[in-house]
Amino acid sequence: MEGSSSNNVENIFIPAHDPNELRNRQNELEKKEARIQELKKQIELTKLHLEEMKKKSGAKEKMEAFNHLVEAYNRMREEYNAWLAERSRDSNK
């Protein structure tokens, strides 16, 4: 097993003598590096998009909570006003 891994290492470091092979490998490397950079940008954009979605969903939840509080306030205000009206009628008798 050690012999096979050392052969692989040797194959990596053997200089290519063919200029076309060097150019081809350089082109492959450049394409891979460009793709890596493109993927990094896409990852960052996706992270930003997810953060925006979290903020929006947080805002949506806040808006729902606010609406719930407004409804509760309106119910209590109506109940209070009804209680005041009843009290006013009782005191006028």
C-alpha positions in Angstrom: 0.0 0.0 0.0 2.8 2.4 0.8 4.4 1.6 -2.6 1.2 2.6 -4.4 0.8 5.9 -2.5 4.4 6.8 -3.2 3.9 6.1 -6.8 0.9 8.5 -6.8 3.0 11.2 -5.2 5.8 10.6 -7.7 3.3 10.9 -10.6 2.1 14.3 -9.2 5.6 15.8 -9.2 6.8 14.5 -12.5 7.2 17.6 -14.7 5.2 17.5 -17.8 7.4 17.9 -20.8 4.7 18.6 -23.4 3.9 22.4 -23.6 0.4 21.5 -24.8 -0.2 19.4 -21.7 1.0 22.2 -19.5 -1.3 24.7 -21.2 -4.2 22.2 -20.9 -3.5 21.8 -17.2 -3.2 25.5 -16.7 -6.5 26.1 -18.5 -8.2 23.4 -16.3 -6.7 25.0 -13.2 -7.9 28.4 -14.2 -11.4 27.1 -15.0 -11.6 25.3 -11.7 -10.4 28.4 -9.8 -12.9 30.6 -11.7 -15.7 28.1 -10.8 -14.5 28.1 -7.1 -14.7 31.9 -7.0 -18.2 31.8 -8.7 -19.4 29.3 -6.1 -18.0 31.4 -3.3 -20.0 34.4 -4.6 -23.1 32.3 -4.9 -22.7 31.1 -1.4 -22.3 34.6 -0.1 -25.3 35.8 -2.0 -27.4 32.8 -0.7 -26.3 33.6 2.8 -27.4 37.2 2.4 -30.7 36.2 0.8 -31.4 33.8 3.7 -30.6 36.5 6.3 -33.0 38.9 4.5 -35.6 36.2 4.5 -35.1 35.7 8.3 -35.5 39.4 8.8 -38.6 39.5 6.7 -40.1 36.5 8.5 -39.2 38.1 11.8 -40.9 41.3 10.6 -43.9 39.3 9.5 -44.1 37.6 13.0 -43.7 41.0 14.6 -46.5 42.4 12.4 -48.8 39.5 13.3 -48.0 40.0 17.0 -48.7 43.7 16.6 -52.0 43.0 14.9 -52.9 40.6 17.7 -52.2 43.2 20.3 -54.2 45.8 18.4 -57.2 43.4 18.3 -56.8 42.7 22.0 -56.6 46.4 22.7 -59.7 47.1 20.7 -61.7 44.4 22.5 -60.6 45.7 25.9 -61.4 49.3 24.9 -64.9 48.3 23.7 -65.5 46.4 26.9 -64.3 49.4 29.0 -66.5 51.8 27.0 -69.5 49.4 27.5 -68.7 49.2 31.3 -68.5 53.0 31.5 -71.8 53.4 29.6 -73.4 50.9 32.0 -72.0 52.7 35.0 -73.1 56.0 33.7 -76.7 54.7 33.3 -76.7 53.2 36.8 -75.5 56.5 38.3 -78.2 58.5 36.5 -81.0 56.4 38.0 
